[in-house]
Amino acid sequence: MVWQTYDYYFEPTAAYFGCKKACEPLHIQWNPLSDSIEVVNYRNSDGTKLTAIMEILNLDGSVKLKKKTVIDCPEDHTVRCYKMDTPKD
């Protein structure tokens, strides 16, 4: 499998940094299939008292919606934080 993570001059592209960020041992993400925010833990230790913060911003940069929760994510697990709530407007 070949990815274009480097250009002709061997400079890293945006794909390189995207892959690097997505492969973190402890990662928070939006799951579009379940429309929820999840924490993925691939570390060899439990993640305890983790704080997950979700913010939805307006086009002017002001905060439209903010959610915060504290969770525990065991080793090699994915834990759902909360369902994504999008404002009507």
N, C-alpha and C positions, 0 to 999 in steps of 0.2 A: 504494500500500500504506500503510495507516494503522496505526500501533502506538499503544497507549495508554501512552506514556512520560511523559505529564503528566496530572495530574488536572484537575478542574473549576477549581481555583484556580491553575493553571499551576505547580504544585509537581511536581518530578520524582518518579516512582514507582520501585519496585524494578526494573521493566522497563528503565528508563533506565540504571541503574547496571549491570545485567546485560549490556545491549547494549554499553555502554562498555567493560566488562571483556573481553567476548568479542571485541571488534574491536581488541585491542592488536596492534601490529606484530610482537611476539614473544610467543607465547602457548603455555602448556602446558595440555594437556587430556586427558581420558579419552575414548577412542573406544569407545562401547558396541558397535559392530558387530564390531570385532576384539578387544574387551576388552583394550586396550593403552593405555599412556600415551604421548602423542606431543607433540612440540614443533613448532609451526607458525611459520614465519618469513616474514612479509610485508614485512620491511624491505628496503632496497636495499643491505644489506651482509651479509656472512656472520657467523653467530654461532659463535664458536670457544670451545672450553673452557667450555661451558655446563654447569652442575650442575643436575640434575633430582633432586628428593627426593620420594618418595611415602611417606606415613604413613597407616596405618589405625589408628583410635582405638577403644578400648572406650567403652561408654556413660559410664563414670566419668572419661573423659578421658585414661586411660593409653594409652601407645603399644603396640599389639598387633603391628604389623609395620612395619618401616622399610626402604626401599630407597633407594640413592643411586647415581647414575651420572654420568659426565662424557661429553658428546657434542659433536659439531660439527654445526651445522645450516646448510647453504648458503642463500644468498639465494633467496627464493620457493620454498621446499621444506617438506615435512613429514617429520619423522624420527621413527621409532618408538624410544622409549627402552627399554621392556621390557613384557612381558605382565603384566597385572594378576593377581597371585596373592592369592587371598582365603583366609584361614585357615579350617579346617573348623569351628572353634568360634567 
